[in-house]
Amino acid sequence: MLMAVDECFQTDEAWPHVDDLAELALASAEGEAVAIHLCKVLTHRERGQHWPLSYAADRLLRRVFGAHGAVALEAFYQAYMGRRLDALSQLSVDAEHPVRLVPVDTLLDWVRVEPLGRGPWVAGMIDAFDGIGLSETALALLQMAPDRAAVLEGFERAVHSTYICGSFQEASALRLLALESLTTDAAADVAEWARKHVECIQEFVACWQRQARDRDQSFE
């Protein structure tokens, strides 16, 4: 099974057809070995490239994380160590981020082995907010973190929308409410972090409003 999957990587033309075969291989008795191999292929393929994964490789990445989360986390974390960018850091931070396909218990067990390095790394990939406040996963990461400031810094990737539809004020409204609720958090570091980002978002909103007024006035 592993040999069959590997043959699909020999040419770029074969990449769009590897998805279904990979799904079968990942569910087979050799699934973990297949996952390790696929991660090696993906990290090697993306090494040194500063643009998002191709559609086919992105789908394959999600297959691996969904089937063997701990294996995928370890492989991409090791590929990340000592590098400024890796394949995962170049994916859009949204609800479909591959790390979010890993069961929460699996993710937290994996982080618990080395929370100092792993916690901040995954903090920027999880869904840090759950309604009005931090998600249970985010709170668990903070609870086990030797360096809470580093984990909070990781959450910052979830604070600002990657894609904005409409005005910045509309796009950031829910996130602003969540952050404002955290400014009274019992944990002083969380409250201070939230206040900083409330001010940042409010400044951005004011800037967008000024730009909108300037545009309107230019057409008068």
C-alpha positions as CSV (number, residue, x, y, z in Angstrom):
1,M,0.0,0.0,0.0
2,L,2.8,2.4,0.9
3,M,4.5,1.7,-2.4
4,A,1.3,2.4,-4.3
5,V,0.9,5.8,-2.6
6,D,4.6,6.6,-3.2
7,E,4.2,6.0,-6.9
8,C,1.6,8.9,-7.1
9,F,4.3,11.4,-6.1
10,Q,6.6,10.8,-8.9
11,T,5.1,13.5,-11.1
12,D,3.1,16.7,-10.4
13,E,0.4,15.4,-12.8
14,A,-0.3,12.5,-10.4
15,W,-0.9,14.7,-7.3
16,P,-4.6,15.5,-7.9
17,H,-5.3,11.7,-8.0
18,V,-3.5,10.7,-4.8
19,D,-6.3,11.8,-2.4
20,D,-8.6,8.7,-2.6
21,L,-5.7,6.3,-2.5
22,A,-4.2,8.1,0.5
23,E,-7.6,7.8,2.3
24,L,-7.6,4.0,1.9
25,A,-3.9,3.7,2.8
26,L,-4.3,5.8,6.0
27,A,-7.1,3.6,7.2
28,S,-5.1,0.4,6.5
29,A,-3.0,-1.6,8.9
30,E,0.0,0.4,7.6
31,G,-1.8,3.6,8.3
32,E,0.7,5.1,10.7
33,A,3.6,4.3,8.5
34,V,1.8,5.9,5.5
35,A,1.1,9.0,7.6
36,I,4.7,9.4,8.5
37,H,5.7,9.0,4.9
38,L,3.1,11.5,3.6
39,C,4.3,14.1,6.1
40,K,7.9,13.6,4.9
41,V,6.7,14.1,1.3
42,L,4.7,17.2,2.2
43,T,7.4,18.9,4.4
44,H,10.0,18.2,1.8
45,R,7.8,19.5,-1.1
46,E,7.1,22.8,0.7
47,R,10.6,23.4,2.2
48,G,11.8,26.9,1.3
49,Q,8.6,27.8,-0.6
50,H,6.8,30.9,0.7
51,W,3.3,30.4,-0.7
52,P,0.3,28.3,0.3
53,L,0.1,24.6,-0.4
54,S,-1.4,23.5,-3.7
55,Y,-5.0,22.4,-3.6
56,A,-4.1,18.7,-4.0
57,A,-1.4,18.9,-1.3
58,D,-3.7,20.8,1.0
59,R,-6.4,18.1,0.7
60,L,-3.8,15.4,1.4
61,L,-2.6,17.3,4.4
62,R,-6.1,17.3,5.9
63,R,-6.4,13.6,5.3
64,V,-3.3,13.0,7.3
65,F,-4.2,15.2,10.2
66,G,-7.7,13.8,10.3
67,A,-6.6,10.2,10.3
68,H,-3.3,10.3,12.4
69,G,-3.2,13.6,14.2
70,A,-0.4,12.9,16.7
71,V,1.9,11.6,13.9
72,A,1.1,14.7,11.7
73,L,1.7,17.1,14.6
74,E,5.0,15.5,15.4
75,A,6.2,15.5,11.8
76,F,5.4,19.1,11.1
77,Y,6.6,20.3,14.5
78,Q,10.0,18.7,13.8
79,A,10.1,20.2,10.4
80,Y,9.3,23.6,11.9
81,M,12.0,23.5,14.5
82,G,14.8,26.0,13.7
83,R,12.9,27.4,10.6
84,R,11.1,30.7,10.2
85,L,8.3,29.2,8.0
86,D,6.9,25.7,7.4
87,A,4.0,24.3,5.4
88,L,1.5,24.7,8.2
89,S,2.3,28.3,9.0
90,Q,1.5,29.2,5.4
91,L,-2.1,27.9,5.5
92,S,-4.9,30.3,6.1
93,V,-6.0,30.5,9.8
94,D,-9.6,29.6,9.5
95,A,-12.1,26.9,10.6
96,E,-10.6,24.5,8.1
97,H,-7.0,24.6,9.5
98,P,-5.7,21.0,9.5
99,V,-4.7,21.1,13.2
100,R,-8.4,21.6,14.1
101,L,-9.1,18.2,12.6
102,V,-7.1,16.5,15.4
103,P,-9.3,15.4,18.4
104,V,-8.8,17.8,21.3
105,D,-7.7,15.0,23.7
106,T,-5.1,13.9,21.2
107,L,-3.9,17.4,20.6
108,L,-3.6,18.2,24.4
109,D,-1.8,14.8,25.1
110,W,0.7,15.7,22.4
111,V,1.3,19.2,23.7
112,R,1.7,17.9,27.3
113,V,4.8,16.0,26.4
114,E,6.7,19.3,25.7
115,P,4.4,22.2,26.6
116,L,7.1,24.9,26.4
117,G,7.6,24.5,22.7
118,R,4.5,22.7,21.5
119,G,2.0,24.9,23.3
120,P,2.9,28.2,21.6
121,W,3.2,26.4,18.2
122,V,-0.3,25.0,18.2
123,A,-1.8,28.1,19.9
124,G,-1.9,30.0,16.6
125,M,-3.7,27.1,14.8
126,I,-6.5,26.2,17.1
127,D,-9.8,28.0,17.4
128,A,-8.8,30.2,20.4
129,F,-12.3,31.7,20.9
130,D,-15.6,30.0,21.7
131,G,-18.4,32.5,21.7
132,I,-17.7,35.2,24.2
133,G,-14.4,34.1,25.6
134,L,-11.5,31.7,25.2
135,S,-12.3,28.2,24.0
136,E,-11.8,25.1,26.3
137,T,-8.8,24.1,24.2
138,A,-7.2,27.6,24.6
139,L,-7.8,27.5,28.3
140,A,-6.2,24.0,28.6
141,L,-3.1,25.2,26.7
142,L,-2.8,28.1,29.1
143,Q,-3.2,25.9,32.1
144,M,-0.4,23.6,31.1
145,A,1.9,26.3,29.7
146,P,5.3,27.0,31.5
147,D,5.3,30.3,29.5
148,R,1.7,31.7,29.3
149,A,2.8,34.8,27.5
150,A,4.1,32.7,24.6
151,V,0.8,30.9,24.3
152,L,-1.2,34.2,24.5
153,E,1.1,35.5,21.7
154,G,0.1,32.5,19.7
155,F,-3.6,33.2,20.1
156,E,-3.0,36.6,18.4
157,R,-3.3,34.9,15.0
158,A,-7.0,34.2,15.8
159,V,-7.7,37.7,17.0
160,H,-7.6,39.4,13.6
161,S,-9.6,38.1,10.6
162,T,-7.5,36.7,7.8
163,Y,-10.3,37.5,5.3
164,I,-12.6,40.5,5.6
165,C,-16.0,40.7,4.0
166,G,-17.6,44.1,4.3
167,S,-16.2,46.7,6.8
168,F,-13.5,46.0,9.3
169,Q,-15.9,47.0,12.0
170,E,-18.4,44.4,11.0
171,A,-15.8,41.7,10.5
172,S,-14.2,42.3,14.0
173,A,-17.4,42.9,16.0
174,L,-17.7,39.4,17.5
175,R,-14.0,39.1,18.2
176,L,-14.1,42.5,19.9
177,L,-17.0,41.4,22.2
178,A,-15.0,38.3,23.2
179,L,-11.9,40.3,24.0
180,E,-13.9,42.9,25.9
181,S,-15.3,40.1,28.1
182,L,-11.8,38.9,28.8
183,T,-10.6,42.3,30.1
184,T,-12.2,41.5,33.4
185,D,-10.7,37.9,33.5
186,A,-9.5,36.7,36.9
187,A,-6.1,36.0,35.3
188,A,-4.2,39.2,35.1
189,D,-2.1,38.2,32.1
190,V,-5.2,37.3,30.1
191,A,-7.0,40.5,31.0
192,E,-3.9,42.6,30.0
193,W,-3.6,40.7,26.7
194,A,-7.2,41.2,26.0
195,R,-7.1,45.0,26.8
196,K,-4.1,45.4,24.4
197,H,-6.0,43.8,21.5
198,V,-9.3,45.7,22.3
199,E,-7.3,48.9,21.9
200,C,-5.6,47.6,18.7
201,I,-9.0,46.6,17.1
202,Q,-10.6,49.9,18.2
203,E,-7.7,51.8,16.6
204,F,-8.1,49.8,13.3
205,V,-11.9,50.5,13.3
206,A,-11.3,54.2,13.8
207,C,-8.7,54.1,10.9
208,W,-11.1,52.4,8.6
209,Q,-13.8,54.8,9.5
210,R,-11.6,57.8,8.7
211,Q,-10.6,56.2,5.4
212,A,-14.2,55.7,4.5
213,R,-15.1,59.3,5.3
214,D,-12.2,60.5,3.2
215,R,-13.3,58.4,0.3
216,D,-16.9,59.7,0.6
217,Q,-15.7,63.3,0.8
218,S,-13.5,62.8,-2.3
219,F,-16.6,61.9,-4.3
220,E,-18.7,64.9,-3.2
